[in-house]
């Protein structure tokens, strides 16, 4: 599911999750965006699968505890804000890595771009430039991934007007948001 900071992605997430629910697939609870549908889907969730689902989507513990209506709607919105805020920080890391690499590549003598070469030659040129000019293969490596997640949670707490310690009880784990 593409859970980003773009408004146009979220109806697709909800729609695909609803289709998954209609097909009777328990995984729907991991992506449903409508409070009433999520409550119905959670009621049908086999007990044996609930702990694993809550680990992947902690918001489900609120559904399990009986949150519904406006309270559940609020938590769903706060959860979405987490996804959006973390994604903005993730994008910034990738954008900065790309811009730094692009500047280094521009500074080399092998700069002409775009070129009118066959696609395979263009691809090889980019792969070589990525290696030679230090484009990091994983800009989120090491502690950066945790820093991005923490910054996103802090922003989300502010934007959702919820205490950060309360937000962490419903926020998707780092492994889900930044795999």
N, C-alpha and C positions, 0 to 999 in steps of 0.2 A: 504494500500500500504506500502510495506516495503522500506522505504527511509532511508538508512543507509550510512555508510562510506565505504561500500564494492562495488567495481566497478561492480561486477556481478549482483547486485540487480537492478541497474538502467535500463538496457535493458528490464527487466521484467516489471518494473513500466511503461515505455514507451509503451511496447507492450500491456499490460492490458488496459492502458488508450486509446490506439488506438482502441482496440476492443470495448471498451465502447463507443467511439465516433461513430464507424461504426454502433453500435446498436441504435444510436440516443439519448443516455442518456446525459443530460446536465452536469452531474457530471464529465464527461471526462475532462472538463476544469480545474479541480482541480489537475490533475495528468499528463496531456500531457507534453512531453519533447521535441517534435519537434516544432520548431517555426512556420513553415508553417501550420501544422495541428492545432496547438493551435490558430492561427489567424483565420483559417476557422471555428473552433469550437466556438470561441468567437463570431464571426459574426452571428452564428445561435442561440446563447444563448438568451433566452427570457429576455426582459428588466426587468421583475418582479423578476428574479432570479439573476441578475447581482450584486446587492449590497451584497447579502449573499455570493456569490462566491468570490467577492473581499475581504470580511472580512476573509474568510478562506485561500485565496491565494492572498495576496496583489500585487503580480507580475501582476495579471490581470488588475490592474489599468493602467499599462504601455501599455498593449495591447489595452485597452480602449482608451488610449491617442494617439494611432496610432504607437506605436513602432513596428517595424517589421525588418525582415532581420537580419543583423549582430548585431544591437542593441538589438533586442529581444533575439538572441542567447547568447549574453553576459549576459543579465539579467537571462536567464535560467541557465547558468553555475554558476553565482553568487548565485542563489537560491539553487542550488544543493550543493554548497560549504557550505552554511549555514546548511543544513540538515546534511552534513557530519561532520562539525566541532562541532555542538551541540551534535551529536551522540557520537563522541569521548569523549567529556566531560561527557556525561551521562554514558557511559560505564565505565569510570574511577571511578565514584562514586560507581557504583554497584560492580566493581571489588575490590575496597578498602574495602567496607562494607563486602563483602564475605571473603576476605583475613583476615580481623580482626576477624570475626566470626570463621573462620576455625582455626586460631591460638588459640583462646580461647577454642575451642572444643578439639583440640589436647592436650591441657594442662590438660583436665579433665581425670579422671580415666577410663571413659567410651569411650575410643578412638578407639578400633579396627575397622578399615575400610580399604578396603571393607570387608564385612562379607558374609558368605555363608548361609544366612537366606532367608526364603521366602520373596518375594517382599513386602508384607504388613508389615512384621516385620522391614524390612529395611526402609520403608517409615516412620513408627512410630518412629524409632530410629532418623531419620533425623529431623522429626517434633519436637520431644522432644529436641534434641540438638539445633535446631534453637531457640526454646523458652528459654531454660535454659542458652544458651550461648550468647543470645542477638543479633540474626540476625535481623536487622531492617526490618519490613514489607514494608516500603516505604523509601528507602534511599534518595529519592528526596524530602521528606517532608519539609515543612516550606520554609525558604528562599533559601535552596539549589537548588531547581528547577530554581529559578530566577538567581541565581549565575551561574549555568550551562549554562543557555540560554545566559546570558550576556557574559560569557567567550567564548562561541561558536560564537557569533556575532562578537566579537573582533577578534578572529582568522580568521573568514571568511572574514572580511574586509581586513585583511592583505593578505590572500591568493588570494582573488579575485581582489586585487589592486583597491579597491573602498572605498570611504569615508564611515565611519560607519553610519553617518546620512543618506546618500543616500541608503546604504544597508538596513537600517531599513524600507525604503519605499517599498521594495519588499520582505523582509524576512517573512516567514510564522510566524503567531503569536505563542506565547509560548504554547497555548492550542493545537495547531496542532502538534508541534514538540515534546512536552513533555506532552502528555495527562495525 
